Amino acid sequence: MDTGTGQGMLSGKVAFITGAASGIGEGTARRFVEEGAAVILADVQQEDGERLQRELTEAGGQALFVMCDVSDASSVEQAVTQGVQQFGQLDIVFANAGINGVWAPIDELQPDEWERTLDINLKGTYLTLHYTVPHLKRAGGGSILITSSVNGTRTFSSAGASAYSSSKAGQVALMKMVALELGRDNIRCNAICPGLIHTNISERTEQRNTEQLGIKVELPEGSPALHEGEGDPVDVADTCLFLASDLGRHVSGVEVFVDGGASLLR
């Protein structure tokens, strides 16, 4: 079955992408379609998701937007079912949806704020894998990608980000467990750990009294990292393309830092 627009690196593949309506998810969806994949765009942002679907299909690609709240089991199950019914198979899963949530001192961070961040970032990753893995097994193998972060894996200097960092560290542990669990099924699992990527996620971060924690990292002469550690969604998308394609056929169980090396300084 040729689902794409030519003989690209992902020609004939179907990808399920959560958080696909904006940021890294959108950039990766566009890149995957360029390389011949059909994409299932799963998100709670209906207007942006439907706009992206139109853009991709009008350009000759194959895309389907499905409403999906990754923190709700029935919503994820329905989204996966709807996507597979449309395209007939599933080969690539990108568990990308996530939030920064509330950043606050641990004694001020409220239980419901902690739970919301973990529900979307960590539970949402579990639910995405739980409902997609049977389809990957049915396809005879595939690639799972998880968007983690440099926070909680290599850096711990983001003041008040205890819930966020915990969720991101948890995703890496989950990835490593799943990589071994599914190796005999020819399913690879890896985590992407972006640094400073130009998206709008930071605008949705609520920071409360983090200045009182006194954690601040400054580089007086600027960062010596590639591009001073700043990147765009396409930089993450190209990394995802490598791991999703046959080029990454022997890579599993690793976290890949996409930050120009900036987190080595912190």
BELHUZI-V823183 format. One record per helix or strand. SS is the DSSP state (H for helix, E for strand). FROM is the first residue (numbers start at 1). TO is the last residue. Records with the same first field share a line. If there is no record, write none. Layout:
# BELHUZI-V823183
SS: FROM-TO, FROM-TO
This chain:
# BELHUZI-V823183
E: 14-18, 38-43, 62-67, 92-95, 102-104, 142-147, 151-151, 155-155, 187-194, 196-197, 206-208, 230-231, 255-258
H: 23-34, 46-58, 73-87, 111-138, 162-181, 183-185, 201-204, 210-213, 226-229, 233-244, 246-248, 262-265
